[in-house]
Amino acid sequence: MWTGVISFGLLNVPVRLYRGSEERALSFDMLHKKDLSPIRFARICLADGQEIPYKDIVKGYEYEKGEYVVIDESEFKKADKEKSETIAIMHFALEEEIDPIFFEKPYFLEPGKGGNKAYALLLETLRTSKKVAIVKFVFLNKEHLGALKPYQDCLTLIQMRFMDEVRSHDELKLPQKGEVTKKELDMSLKLVKQLTQKFDPKKYHDEYTEEIKEVIEAKIKGLSLAPKKAAKKSTKVHDISALLKASLEETHHPKKGAKPKRKVG
């Protein structure tokens, strides 16, 4: 997706960047309800109502109402050629100092031509120091904040949000201090202790998508699935202690038997 260098002091590490994650959501096409004909989205010119081919579309910035200045790809690079080709290490920090709300998406970095030794040195330095490198880089015509860190035997670049990209929660109506009793907190902490286990990413998968696939397979076969019955959940204040107690008993003595399969009907 991108090639450039990591600047580490006077050392430049040539790298190639690849996506480190991908969406696994099912893809649904937009169809005309009447006859299930596929729907496509067109790029329509507001001036004459005509569809415009992609090759005739340019990027423009509206500096006054109805007045635009056009910027092409070469001019984006001219803004600062070095920035557009460099992941610049600004300083190092402890990962636990960074609130996860700032983390956005991961990318894998591969050493570029002749960069194996410098890449290995930076990887081992981060691993030994137990720190992450805080960086800035330009990608897709925007400057980003990021963190370089080891992931197994690979250098990863975690794209981050700038402070002004995290929305304020000051307008939210939140609970006041003192609304929770010591008894309720003690029971809640006990429940946390009972439910605590080592995190293993292999254990988790998208169950909702799997259930949608079941619905699709059933419809292909001309069948329908019986709807799942949702468990009743209470959020009433006077129920909190009772619900915590019941939760503790349930996690301490889990019900026997496997999860029932959905019925076709």
N, C-alpha and C positions, 0 to 999 in steps of 0.2 A: 504493500500500500504506500510505502514511502521509503526513501533511502537518504542517508545523511550521516552525520557523525555525532557522537556524544563528546562534549568538551569537558575534560576532567583535568583542571589546571591547564598546563601546556600540552597535555596528552589528548589526542583525538582518537576516538574509537569508532571506526566505520561500522555502521549497522544497517540492517534492513528490518522494516517494521511489518508485522502481520497481526491480524485480528486475534485476540486471545479469548473471545467469547462469541457465541452466536445464539440467535433466537430459535426456539424449537416450537413456536406456535403453529397451529394448523393454518394453512392458507385457504381462504375462502374467496371465490370470485363474486363480483357484483353481477346480478342477473335481473332481467326484466321479469317482474312477477307474472305478467300475462303469458309469456311463451318461453321463459327461461333463456332468452337470448343474452349473451354476454354484453356487459356495459363497459365502454371504454371512456377514459377521461381525456378531453381535448384541451389544447392550449389555445384559447380564443382571445383575439385582439379586441379590446374594449372599444376601439375607435370604429372598426368596420365590421365586427362580428365574424371575421374570417379565422379559420384555424391556421396557426402558424407552425411550420416545421421547426424542429429543435435547432437545426443549424442556423436559423435566422433569429434566434433569441440571444440577447446579450444581458449582462447584469448592469443595472443602473441604480444609483443612489439618489433619492429624492431630497435635494437640499432646500427647495422651496416647493410650495404646493404646485404640482404639475410640471416642475422643472427638474430634470435629471442630468447627472453626469455619468457617462458610461465608463466602466472599468473592465478591461479584459484580463485574461490570465497572466500575460507577461507583466502587466502593471502591478498585479498582486505581488509578484516575485520581486519587482523593483523596489517595493516598499522597504524591504530589508532582506537582501538575498541571503546573507549569512544566517539570519534568524530562521528563514524558511528551510534551511538545510542543516540546522544544528539543534540538538537537544542539549541545552546549556545547564550544567550543574551549578546551582547558586550556593547551596550549602547542604549539610547533612543534619539529620534529626532522628529521634527515636520514633518508631512507628506508632507507639502507644500515645504519643503526644498529639496525633492527628485524629480528629473526630471522624468516624466513618461517613458522616453526611457529606464530606468533601470528596469522597471517592466516587468516580463515575463509571469508567470502563477500563478493562485491561487490554494491553497489547503485548505480544511476544517480540523480542528483539533477537535477531540472528547476526553474528559477526559478518561484516562485509569483507571484500577481498583484502587479504593481508592483515586482517584485524583480530585474528584468533588470540594472540598473546595478550594484547591490550584488553580485549573482551574478558578473557579468563582472569586477568588481574583485577579488573573492576568488580567482577562477579564475586571473587574470593574476598576482596576487600570489604564489600558490603556484608557478605556472610559472616566474616570474622568480627567486624566492628558491631554487628547486630544493629546497623542503622540503615536508613533509607536516604537516597539522594533526592533532594527537592530540586526540580528542574522547571525550565520554561521551554516551550517549543511551539512552532507554528505548524498547524495541520488543518487542511481544508479551509484555508483563508481565514484562520482565526488563531490567536495566540492562546495557549493553554498552560495551566499549571499542572505539574505531574510529580510522581514519585517513582524513582527507579528502585527495584528491590529484586532479590533472588526468588525464583520459584523453581524448586527442585534444582535442575542443572541449567536453568535458563534465566537470562535477564528479562525482567518484565517492566513495562512502563505503564503505570496506573494513571490514566487521565483523571485530573481532579477539577473541582469547581473553584472559581475564585470566590472570595468572601461575598462580593456583591451579587453573586449568582444564587446564593442560598437565601431563600425568602424569609422574612421576619415572621415570627409566630406571636408577636406582641398583641395582635388583634383577637387572638383566640380567647374564648371564655374557659379558663382552666380552673381545676379545683384549688381551693385555698388550703394553706397549711393547717394541720390539726384535725383534718377530717377523718383520719385513720387512727383507730385505737391501737394500743400496744398489743392487745390480744390478737387483733386481726392481722397485724404485721407479723407477729410471731408465727401464726398459723400459715400465713402466706410464705414466709421464709422456709418453714418446714416443708411445704409442698415443693418449693424450688429445689430443696436439698434432695427430696425423694425423686424428682424428675431430672436431676442432673446426670449427664453422661458425657463421655468424650465425643466431640464432634467428628463425625465421619461423613464426608460429602457423598460417598457411594451409597449411603442409605436412603438418600432423598431423590425423588423424581416427580415429574408433573402428573399427578393422579387425575387432575381435572381433564387434561388433554386425552388421557387414556380412556376416560369415561365418554368423552365426546366421540372418540374413535369407535367405541362400542355402539353408540347411537347411530353413527354413520353406517357401520357394518350391518346393523339390524335393519335400517331403512333400505339398504341395497337389497337385502333378502326379503323385503316386504314385511318385516316384523316391527314391533315397537317395544321399547323397554318400559317396564313399570317404574314410575317415578320414585326416587328415593325419599324416604321420610326423614325430615330433618329433626334432630333432637331438640327438645325444648330447652332454651337457655334463659335463665332469669338474671336480670341486672338490678333488681330491686335492692335498695340499701339494706333493708331488714333481713334479706336473705344471705348477705355476704358471709357471715360467720357459719351459717348452716351449710352453705355451698362449699366453703373451704374445708369444713370437717368432712363432708361427703367426698370431696375430691381426694383428701388425704387417705380415707378408707379405701377408695377405689384404686388408687395407685399402689397402696400397700398390699391390697388383695385383689389383683386384676381378675376380671372375669375369664373363665376358661372358654376355650373354643376359638376357632379361627374366624376371621371377618367373613360374614355371610356374602354369598355372591348375589348379584342383581338378577331378578327374575325377568324372563322374557314373557310378555303377555300382550 
